[in-house]
Amino acid sequence: MHFMQSLRQAWTRNDSLVCVGLDPEPAKFPAHLRGAPDAVFEFCRAIVDATADLVCAFKPQIAHFAALRAEDALERLIAHIHASHPGIPVILDAKRGDIGSTAQHYVTEAYDRYGADAVTLNPYLGRDSVQPFLDRADKGVILLCHTSNPGAADLQDLDVGGKPLYQHVAQIIARDWNSHGNCALVTGATWPEQLGEVRALVGEMPLLVPGIGAQGGDVAAVVSQGRTADGTGLLISSSRAILYAGQGEDFADAARRATQALRDTINPYRLG
């Protein structure tokens, strides 16, 4: 199924704009999992199974797995999501960006090796670095636009011909790169005014919004600035606040409660 179709159906079926980021940090795992031979997979699988009916997507962060030599766990986790929770799209948070054969290998890595439905990319190298991803019309291509970190303004807000660079990025992607309708943008929750400006430039294009929870983004501002007319259009990502909501053997139940609470906080603002 096309990534965008899966996403739209998940928004509706689960009545949710929540995207759970899967960023395993074994030092934060419950005590009964620390040192277990397959702890990374077991922890993430439990989170997924506890929250799958409350989310619109899952977003594993590749560096968290690769640093632990847990790429095999990531492959099995994505396969588990597809098998046990069909219709919930998986975004590989990899922020790739390169040219030529290297870009093509990154395509193979994200979509074929890991089986992701979408991948995050850095557009700084220009269209030829992204084209191999765009050509996979059934897959999502999620491009950095205005990110949530404090240093985002160092480059993204630079004046280029009378408007900031991130607005040029948004316009170019919406106008020129999105011919297959498979593009989305990353716009941080910590910059709600800029998020609203991006929404105005790109129409109905989905926006992946990190920065809620541990980074302090405001839900009301994000939804009011970023929602589309039908109350969707957003993937509001939370990782640590959900993954590590509980430290005991009931950690997955605690993650479910945190996901439910975030969904219930978001939804009143969707049609505001």
C-alpha positions as semicolon CSV with decimal commas, in nm:
position;residue;x (nm);y (nm);z (nm)
1;M;0,000;0,000;0,000
2;H;0,118;0,355;-0,074
3;F;0,267;0,524;0,233
4;M;0,029;0,820;0,207
5;Q;-0,272;0,591;0,181
6;S;-0,163;0,397;0,488
7;L;-0,106;0,720;0,677
8;R;-0,446;0,864;0,590
9;Q;-0,618;0,542;0,692
10;A;-0,427;0,529;1,021
11;W;-0,521;0,889;1,100
12;T;-0,886;0,794;1,062
13;R;-0,890;0,440;1,198
14;N;-0,701;0,522;1,519
15;D;-0,830;0,880;1,546
16;S;-0,472;0,980;1,610
17;L;-0,195;1,215;1,499
18;V;0,056;1,053;1,736
19;C;0,378;0,908;1,597
20;V;0,578;0,706;1,849
21;G;0,952;0,737;1,808
22;L;1,140;0,415;1,883
23;D;1,475;0,528;2,027
24;P;1,603;0,242;2,245
25;E;1,847;0,330;2,523
26;P;1,922;0,015;2,724
27;A;2,035;0,214;3,030
28;K;1,675;0,336;3,060
29;F;1,514;-0,005;3,015
30;P;1,330;-0,166;3,307
31;A;1,560;-0,369;3,529
32;H;1,418;-0,705;3,418
33;L;1,527;-0,637;3,058
34;R;1,875;-0,502;3,122
35;G;2,128;-0,754;3,006
36;A;1,871;-0,974;2,832
37;P;2,018;-1,111;2,508
38;D;1,743;-0,962;2,288
39;A;1,648;-0,669;2,508
40;V;1,631;-0,405;2,234
41;F;1,383;-0,603;2,026
42;E;1,180;-0,716;2,326
43;F;1,152;-0,362;2,465
44;C;1,052;-0,204;2,132
45;R;0,812;-0,484;2,044
46;A;0,634;-0,443;2,376
47;I;0,597;-0,069;2,319
48;V;0,465;-0,127;1,966
49;D;0,214;-0,391;2,072
50;A;0,088;-0,171;2,357
51;T;0,036;0,141;2,145
52;A;-0,037;0,033;1,787
53;D;-0,410;0,111;1,805
54;L;-0,338;0,463;1,933
55;V;-0,091;0,589;1,673
56;C;-0,069;0,694;1,309
57;A;0,293;0,578;1,263
58;F;0,604;0,441;1,429
59;K;0,944;0,605;1,378
60;P;1,252;0,399;1,469
61;Q;1,572;0,604;1,484
62;I;1,844;0,409;1,303
63;A;2,138;0,546;1,504
64;H;1,993;0,414;1,829
65;F;1,996;0,063;1,683
66;A;2,321;0,087;1,488
67;A;2,519;0,215;1,788
68;L;2,409;-0,096;1,977
69;R;2,492;-0,327;1,684
70;A;2,120;-0,399;1,682
71;E;2,041;-0,360;1,312
72;D;1,902;-0,714;1,312
73;A;1,663;-0,615;1,588
74;L;1,551;-0,319;1,377
75;E;1,483;-0,542;1,077
76;R;1,281;-0,782;1,291
77;L;1,096;-0,498;1,462
78;I;0,978;-0,345;1,134
79;A;0,878;-0,688;1,007
80;H;0,683;-0,742;1,330
81;I;0,498;-0,413;1,290
82;H;0,398;-0,499;0,935
83;A;0,290;-0,854;1,029
84;S;0,111;-0,782;1,357
85;H;-0,019;-0,430;1,297
86;P;-0,077;-0,401;0,923
87;G;-0,162;-0,055;0,801
88;I;0,052;0,132;1,055
89;P;0,332;0,292;0,851
90;V;0,693;0,277;0,966
91;I;0,921;0,579;0,913
92;L;1,293;0,505;0,926
93;D;1,445;0,813;1,088
94;A;1,783;0,810;0,912
95;K;1,823;1,165;0,774
96;R;2,018;1,037;0,476
97;G;2,150;1,263;0,200
98;D;2,406;1,181;-0,068
99;I;2,441;1,153;-0,446
100;G;2,484;0,897;-0,719
101;S;2,527;0,532;-0,630
102;T;2,546;0,612;-0,259
103;A;2,195;0,757;-0,267
104;Q;2,072;0,446;-0,444
105;H;2,227;0,226;-0,176
106;Y;2,053;0,432;0,090
107;V;1,725;0,365;-0,094
108;T;1,797;-0,007;-0,084
109;E;1,887;0,013;0,283
110;A;1,570;0,195;0,390
111;Y;1,306;0,039;0,171
112;D;1,441;-0,306;0,085
113;R;1,668;-0,411;0,371
114;Y;1,463;-0,262;0,653
115;G;1,125;-0,259;0,482
116;A;1,042;0,094;0,592
117;D;0,741;0,269;0,443
118;A;0,912;0,610;0,455
119;V;1,250;0,759;0,539
120;T;1,371;1,097;0,661
121;L;1,619;1,278;0,435
122;N;1,834;1,589;0,437
123;P;1,762;1,790;0,117
124;Y;2,076;2,005;0,141
125;L;2,252;1,830;-0,150
126;G;1,963;1,906;-0,384
127;R;1,721;1,711;-0,597
128;D;1,961;1,455;-0,741
129;S;2,037;1,334;-0,388
130;V;1,666;1,275;-0,329
131;Q;1,553;1,158;-0,673
132;P;1,617;0,785;-0,616
133;F;1,383;0,804;-0,316
134;L;1,123;1,009;-0,503
135;D;1,122;0,745;-0,777
136;R;0,985;0,491;-0,531
137;A;0,638;0,637;-0,570
138;D;0,477;0,406;-0,313
139;K;0,721;0,508;-0,040
140;G;0,729;0,821;0,174
141;V;1,005;1,080;0,140
142;I;1,019;1,300;0,450
143;L;1,252;1,596;0,410
144;L;1,399;1,824;0,675
145;C;1,257;2,174;0,649
146;H;1,258;2,357;0,985
147;T;1,384;2,132;1,260
148;S;1,315;2,141;1,635
149;N;1,668;2,196;1,768
150;P;1,787;2,538;1,892
151;G;2,050;2,559;1,618
152;A;1,790;2,528;1,342
153;A;1,798;2,905;1,293
154;D;2,171;2,906;1,217
155;L;2,108;2,807;0,855
156;Q;1,738;2,743;0,808
157;D;1,638;3,100;0,890
158;L;1,899;3,267;0,669
159;D;1,754;3,536;0,444
160;V;1,760;3,423;0,083
161;G;1,610;3,679;-0,155
162;G;1,380;3,827;0,107
163;K;1,255;3,510;0,275
164;P;1,413;3,247;0,496
165;L;1,580;2,943;0,347
166;Y;1,334;2,697;0,503
167;Q;1,050;2,861;0,310
168;H;1,240;2,811;-0,015
169;V;1,292;2,447;0,080
170;A;0,921;2,401;0,148
171;Q;0,818;2,566;-0,178
172;I;1,067;2,378;-0,394
173;I;0,965;2,042;-0,253
174;A;0,593;2,113;-0,281
175;R;0,617;2,261;-0,631
176;D;0,891;2,059;-0,800
177;W;0,975;1,740;-0,611
178;N;0,633;1,605;-0,514
179;S;0,513;1,480;-0,851
180;H;0,429;1,138;-0,705
181;G;0,257;1,288;-0,401
182;N;0,492;1,101;-0,167
183;C;0,670;1,392;0,006
184;A;0,633;1,521;0,360
185;L;0,832;1,773;0,562
186;V;0,992;1,778;0,907
187;T;0,887;2,091;1,097
188;G;0,970;2,119;1,465
189;A;0,710;2,172;1,735
190;T;0,938;2,422;1,905
191;W;0,885;2,670;1,619
192;P;0,502;2,685;1,581
193;E;0,495;3,013;1,388
194;Q;0,734;2,877;1,128
195;L;0,533;2,554;1,116
196;G;0,226;2,758;1,027
197;E;0,415;2,939;0,752
198;V;0,521;2,604;0,606
199;R;0,163;2,477;0,617
200;A;0,048;2,782;0,424
201;L;0,312;2,714;0,156
202;V;0,262;2,340;0,105
203;G;-0,111;2,289;0,125
204;E;-0,214;1,940;0,236
205;M;0,136;1,789;0,248
206;P;0,192;1,595;0,573
207;L;0,422;1,744;0,835
208;L;0,625;1,528;1,072
209;V;0,656;1,727;1,393
210;P;0,921;1,633;1,650
211;G;0,974;1,833;1,967
212;I;0,661;1,750;2,168
213;G;0,726;1,608;2,514
214;A;1,087;1,614;2,625
215;Q;1,172;1,911;2,400
216;G;0,881;2,117;2,526
217;G;0,674;2,185;2,214
218;D;0,320;2,314;2,275
219;V;0,044;2,084;2,147
220;A;-0,220;2,353;2,103
221;A;0,012;2,575;1,902
222;V;0,133;2,289;1,684
223;V;-0,214;2,164;1,598
224;S;-0,363;2,506;1,538
225;Q;-0,075;2,606;1,311
226;G;-0,021;2,276;1,133
227;R;-0,349;2,091;1,090
228;T;-0,522;2,061;0,756
229;A;-0,886;2,148;0,705
230;D;-1,000;1,796;0,794
231;G;-0,804;1,795;1,120
232;T;-0,522;1,572;1,000
233;G;-0,197;1,648;0,812
234;L;0,032;1,603;1,114
235;L;0,247;1,327;1,259
236;I;0,323;1,455;1,608
237;S;0,621;1,260;1,730
238;S;0,703;1,169;2,088
239;S;0,977;0,929;2,194
240;R;1,123;0,951;2,544
241;A;0,805;1,067;2,714
242;I;0,631;0,751;2,591
243;L;0,910;0,493;2,586
244;Y;1,026;0,563;2,938
245;A;0,697;0,656;3,101
246;G;0,736;0,355;3,332
247;Q;1,036;0,175;3,478
248;G;0,877;-0,143;3,606
249;E;0,761;-0,465;3,446
250;D;0,444;-0,278;3,344
251;F;0,649;-0,035;3,129
252;A;0,443;-0,113;2,818
253;D;0,119;-0,032;3,000
254;A;0,273;0,296;3,113
255;A;0,371;0,370;2,752
256;R;0,016;0,301;2,643
257;R;-0,121;0,541;2,903
258;A;0,124;0,811;2,794
259;T;0,030;0,761;2,427
260;Q;-0,340;0,774;2,511
261;A;-0,284;1,092;2,712
262;L;-0,100;1,259;2,424
263;R;-0,368;1,157;2,175
264;D;-0,637;1,289;2,409
265;T;-0,446;1,616;2,450
266;I;-0,411;1,662;2,074
267;N;-0,757;1,569;1,954
268;P;-0,963;1,856;2,101
269;Y;-0,759;2,101;1,895
270;R;-0,784;1,917;1,564
271;L;-1,107;2,075;1,442
272;G;-1,083;2,377;1,673
